Structures are given as structure tokens and as C-alpha cells.
Amino acid sequence: MIRVLALALALTVAGCSSQAADRLAQSPLREASALPRVVSINPCVDAVLLQIADPKQIAAISHYSHDERASSIPLDQARRFAATSGTAEEVVALAPDLVLSGAHVAPSTIAALQRMNIPLVQISVPESIAESAAQVRTIAAAVGQTARGEALLARIDDAVQAAAAKGGTRPGALIWQGGGLVPGDGTLASELLRVTGFRNMSADYGLKRWDVLPLEHLVARPPRVLLSVGAQDHSDRMLSHPVLNGLTQQITVHRYPERLLHCGGPTIIDAVRHLASIRRSL
């Protein structure tokens, strides 16, 4: 029944629009007992799926969600589900009704899913809160859980409103990844900085949406707050450079977990709470 429905709705495309997912959820063929079994091969999608799908719907999640360094969900929750690395053999063996992935999927996996007539919905990295909300709706519609999707969006909106800055100065901030990679304007990370009361200094250095900031430029014009992905374990060699020791009175360094950087959906809740806490500490 579900496989016939999946075939009829033809979601085996490189990307699934929210309109297509809405049509899936609203189809007269869908029954409450016919919710699709889903395999997710992307950790950001995993985070959304665990919030809105019935556990029995989840055939497997991404292996990244079983890795503490890459997971976007608590490990004790992630390990309740089987994990797959996303290879064609693993996914097809699970015989899902639907596969959810990120923007990049191995051509062999796509070809195998097409041969088996298994729909594929691809979700890209969101660049704004609004785009993340649209993606949550796409996922919720595809798995037949639109009401739960809206409930999740309400929780995200509440968290954003609670963390929003209520005036005052906006300290300059940078999110600093290994080697000096910085998210600039037009990214979800930059919007979250703005919402929580910071000013993303990326544009001050003439950086693009995702760009590398040389250490010399950072030293010449230091931000008030440096949010480092590697600050906790000192994995960023540039961040531990001796020249930064003389800037401790000007720069406050805080850790920014990598899982908060690229994912939208429920990850936004943790991100804005983390940023708001840092803002209050100043």
C-alpha cells in the first residue's frame, strides 16, 4: 500500500519542494495506519525526524548521529535506532518507503533508489530561520506528520523569541572554525548571531558568505567575542597561536559546538539558547 503510494507521488527527484511534500501528506490514499517507514542518511535530518516521526516509522538514521563529535541529537536517543552510512546496499536492504538525505548523495545510491522505486527527499543546509522552517514542513509532510511539524516550529519560534536581544549594544562576534573558516552574511549562523544581539564582523573584513579570515586580520581588528568550534579541546592551531595571548583583554573566547553550526530545525533551539547565554555573560 505504502510503496504504491510512494510510486504514485513520484518523489524520486534530486530535491523535494514543500509543495510536493504537502501533496504527499494530503493525498486521499494516505491512511493513519499507512505512515511511511523512513531511512535518514543525514544527521541534521535525523534531528528533525526524531522530533516529529513515530519511532516505528524510523527504519534507520545516519551513522553520524551515533558519533558524539557529529551527532545533532543526544546519543542515548540516537542509539535507540539502527544506523546506516548511506550506501546503496545498506539503504535498499532496509526496504524503506522513503529516504531522507542532505544535498549530497552518492550517485550509486541515487541510482539504486531509482531502480527500486524508493522516493528520495533531499534537504540542503538552510541559510535562514525561514528556510529551516520550510524544510521542517517538507519533512513533516513527507512522513505524514504535519501537525507534529507545526508543533516543532512553534517550539523553535518560542526559543528564538525568548533568546532575542531586547536592545542595547551589539558586540562584534565571529564564529571561527578550524583554519579560520568564518560564516558570513547570508548564513543561518549569521542570522542567529543577529537575533541574539551580536553583530557578525565577517563583513568588516570583507569576507564572503563562507570565507577564510587570516590570523593577521583577526589580530589587527579583534572581535569582542570569538566563538570557536575547537576552543574546548584546542584542536584549532590558529586559535592557540601565541600572538592571541596578548589579546585576552579584548577577545572573549567561547566554544561553539560544531553541531550548532550547520543544522536547522530543533538545533536552532540549542543554538539560540547558547548564544543568548554568552550574550548575557558579557
Buried (B, 14 or more C-beta within 10 A) or exposed (E): EBBEBBEEBEBBBEEBEBEBBBEBBEEEEBEEEEBBBBBBBBBBBBBBBBBBBEEEBBBBBBBBBBEEEEBBBEEEBBBEBBBBEBBBEBBBEBEBBBBBBBEEBEEEBBEBBEEBEBBBBBBEBBBBBEBBBBBBBBBBBBBBBBEBBBBBBEEBBEBBEEBEBEEEEBBBBBBBBBEBBBBBEEBBBBBBBBBBBBBBBBEEBEBEEBBEBEBEBBBEEBBBBBBBBBBEEEEBEBBEEEEBEEBEEEBBBBBBBBBBBBBBBBBBBBBBBBBBEBBEEB
